Amino acid sequence: MARLALVPKPEPVEARPGEPGWLTSLRVGEAELWARVRAHGDHRREHLSERATYILAETVNWLSDLPPHSIHAIVTDPPYGLIEYDDKNHKKLRAGRGGVWRIPPSFDGAKRQPLPRFTVLSSEEIRALHGFFSAVAFGMLRALVPGGHVFIASNPLLSSMTFHALQGAGFEKRGEIIRLVQTLRGGDKPKGAEEEFADVSVMPRSCWEPWGIFRKPFAGTIAENLRTWGTGGLRRTSTEEPLKDVIHCSPTRGAEKKIAPHPSLKPQRFLRQIVRAALPLGIGIIYDPFAGSGSTLAAAEAVGCCSVGTDRDPQYFGMARSAFPQLAVFPVRERDER
């Protein structure tokens, strides 16, 4: 039987001195909508805080039943190739051997994280991947308010296919955030003939990670949409500095991975910047369709936003319950270590 926790009614929202009426209305609407969204569906859920809820559910199913115009922004790091998180390959990952996951050896005494091999995807698997992201994209488009943005992670091998699926569903592409990140992982030389072909690379060593930015279309001007829905633009880094599309961010470090040992954990230093940018007025609900360890929800908590996440994996659901409070207060450096 699904375990449903009681959700308190939202606290009354009062106008602040000098605040325009439309801004008060947005904050009232956010509180009312949040009470409904976090209780939506007959699924097992964990209210991680007053502003964060994790729901154990299939993404497409949960989205299909969610009323339209329920979410203000989406920030997610999905399974890039899909097959790496199917039951067969996921069991092999957790067993530490076999399947699509490459388990790299230790390097200078450091144990490195598993890395899925996306070059092994067949044409049939690529078509299935496009179909999956198309289904998710249609659900996201319906759930978002007009002008709501999607920030979705990918990798250089599969990003064009993933991003095309969102555009095909009706989203406007608004650019990409390029996360400059370099790891020590190998695999760029001919396997089994590294010394024989010492000057040959099989492919370029990836030093960046693309995050596609998409927006749900809306009528009228951005200013009108901001007053009506609180969306349509992106939050600037500061009044003087715009949001930029290149962010230097080192790999997730050991202390953070110890809190949440998820195979594709993104660092709080990066996620908090993305989550903050996704809500231009700091008002609204962030949704992560592939919540994993709850790191996006923790980032939203750290910047003071409401967030809801879904995932189908009970083990990650349990991981998020313990990791969320620690990730939400995890200290980050103002400048990245490169």
N, C-alpha and C positions, 0 to 999 in steps of 0.2 A: 504494500500500500504506500502511496506517495506520502511524504512527510511535509506538511504545510505548516509554516510558522505564522503566527498572527502578525499582521502588519498594522502598526498604529496609524491612526488618521494623521494627515499632515498638520503641522502646527499652522495656526493662522499667520498669514503674511501681511504685514502692515507697511504702508508707504513710509519711506524714509524722507527726512527733510530735504526739500529741493529736488526730489526724484520725480522725473516725468511719469505721467500716468501709465504710459505704455510699458515702462520698465517694471513698475509694480505688477502690472498684469502678467508680464512674462514670468516673474518670480512666483506669482500665485499659480499660474498654469503649470510651472515646473513641479511644484509641491504636489498638486493634485494628480498630475500624470505619473509622478514617481511612485505614489502609493498604489496606483493601478498596475504599472509595469512590473514592479518587483513581486507582485502577487499573481501575475498572469500565468495561467496554465496549471494543469494538475501534475506537477513534477516535483521531485525531491529538490529542495533548495536549502541554501545556507545564507542567512543574512549576516554577512561578515562584519558589517557595521551599519549605522543608520543610513549611510550613503552608498553601500555596496552590497549586491546580492549575486550569488553564484547559483546557477540552475543546472541540474544534471539533465540534459535533454539534447536530442538531435537538433542541430541548428536549423535545418530547412523546415522541420516539423514545427518547431517553436515559432519561427518567423511566420509560417503560413497561417497561424491562428492569432497572431498579434494584430490588434487593430491598426489601421493606417495612421500615420502621423504620430507615432509613439516614441520615436527615438530622434535625438538631435544630431548625433555624430557617431561614427563607427571607427574604431581603431583596432586593428587585428593583425595578427601574425599567423596566417593559416598554414596548413600542411601544403608545402609548395608543390609536391608531386602527387599527393593524395595517398599513393600506395605505401609510403613510408609509415603511415599510421593505420593501415588496415590491420586486421587482427593477426594475420599470419606474420607480417614483418614486425609488428609491434611486439609480439611475443619473442621474436628473435632478438630484437633490440634489448629487451629486458633480460634476456638470457645471456647477452653479451657476445653473440656470435651469429653469423649467417645473415641471409636475406639482403635487402637493398641497402642496409646500413653498413658503412665501413667503420670498423672499430680500429682507430689508429693506434700504433704503438706509443709507448711513453717517449718523451723527448726531453733530454736534459733533466730526467727525474720527474717531469711533470706529466700527469695522466691527462690526455686530451679527450675531448668529448666526441661521441660518435657523429658521423657525418653521412647523410644519405647520398647515394650516387644517382643523380637525376639523369645522367647520360644513358642509363639502362632502360629508360621508359620506351615502350613500344609505341607504334603509331596508334594502336587501339587504346592503349592507356592514356595517350595524350588526348584523344577524342573524348574519352570518358572524363578526363580532368577538365576539359573545356565545358562539357555538359554540366559537371558538378558546380563549377564556379558560375555558370550561367544561372542555374537554379538558385544558388545563394544570392546572386546579384539581384534577381527579380524580387526575392524576398526582402532584401535590404532596401531596394528602391521603394517598395510599398510601405515599409516600416518607418522610413525617414520622413521628417517634416520637409517641406519645400526648402531648398537651399542647404540641406544637411550635407555634410562632407563625409567621405570614406577615406581613411588612410589604410592602405593594405600593403603588407610586406610581400616581397617575392625575391627571386634571385635572377641573375643575368640570363640564365638558360631558359627560364620559363615565364619571365615577366610579360613578354609580348602577348603570349596566349592568355594569361590571367587577366591582363588589363583589357584585352580585346573583348573578353566575356562581359566585363562590366560596361564597356561602351555599347556592346550589342544589346544589353538590357535596358539602355536608355540613359545611362549616366554621362555627364560631361567630364572629359578628362581635363584637369586643371593643373597638371604638372606632376613632378615627382620630387620627393625628398631623397637625396642621395646620402646614405650613411657611409662615410669613409671608414672602413674597418678592415684590418688585415690580421689574419691568423697565422699560426705556424704550421698549419696542416699541409701535408705533402700531396702526392698524387698527380703532379703536373708533368712527370716524366714517363716514358714508355714503361709499362709495368713488366718487370722481369728482364728488362734490358736497359736499365738506367745508366750503367757504365758504358755499354756499347754505343749508346746514343746520348752521350753526356751533354751535347749542345742542342738537344731537341726538347721542346715543350709540346705536350699533347694539346694543351689549350692555355690561354693566358691565366695566370694566377689572379683570382678575383680579389680585388681590394676595395670593393664597394657593394652596397646592398640597396636595391631600389625599393622605395615605398611609393606606390602610385597614389595620387590624390584625385578623387572624383567628387562631383557635386550633383545632387539631384536638381533637375531644372525647376525654375520657378518663374512666375509672371511678375512684371513690374521691375522696379529698380532694387538694387541691393539695400539701399537705405530703407525702403518700404518693407522689404522682407526681414531686415534686422528688427524693425519695430514690431512686426507681426509675429515672427517665429523665433527671433534671436539668432538666425542663421543666414548664410549667404556669403560670408567672408571668413577670414581666418584671423586669429588673434596675433597681433604683432608681438615681437620680442619685447619691445618697449614703445613708448610714444615716439621716441626718436629713431628706433631701429625696426625695420620690417622683418617679417619672417623670411629666412633665407632657405634656399633649396639644397644646401650642402651642410651637413653636420658631421664634424669629426667625433667619433665615438669608438673607443677601444672595445675589445671583446668583453663579455661579462666575466668579471673576476671571481676568484675562488670563494670569497666570503659570501657573495650573493648567490652563487651556485650551490653553496652548502645549505642555504636557507631553502632554496627551491631547485632541486636537482632535475629540472626539466631539460630534455635534450636540445631545445632551441630557445632557451631563456634569453630574452632581451634585457639589457641593463636599464635600471630605473633612471639613470642619468639621461638616456635617450627617450624612453617612453614618456617621461613627465613633460618633456618639451613638445612631443607630438600631441599628447592628450590636451595640454593647455592650448595649443594652437587650434585644435578642432572646434572649440566653443568660443566664438569671437567675443562674446560678452561675458563669458564665464558662467553662463546660465544654460542649463539643459542636461540631458542624460546621455552618457557615453555607453555604447554597447560593444562588447567583444564577442563575436560569434564563435571563436575558437579560444576559449578563455584559458585553457591549460592550467598553469600553476597559479593563475590569478594575478599575474604581474601587471597587466593593463589596469585591472581594478585597483590594485595597490597604487599605481601611478595616479589614477584619478582621485583616490583618497588623499594622496599627498598634496595635490593642487586644489583640493576642496570641491570636487565635482561628484555628482551622483553617477553611478555606473552599475551596469548589469552585464553578466557574462553567461554564456552557455557552453557546455562541452559534454560529450557523451561518455567520457572515460571516467569511471568511478575512482581510479587511482589518482588521477590529476585533481578530481574533485576533493579528495581527502588531502592531497598535497596543498591545495589552495587554502584550506581551512587553517592549517598551521603556518603557512608561509605568509599569508596576507598581512597580518599585523606587523611582522618583522620587515617585509618589503616596503610597507607604507611609510615606515620611519627610517628606512635605510639611508645612511648619509651619502651624499653624492658630492663630487668635486665640481667646483665651478668651471675648471678647465680640465680637459681630457688629458690623459697620459698617452702620448703617442710615441 
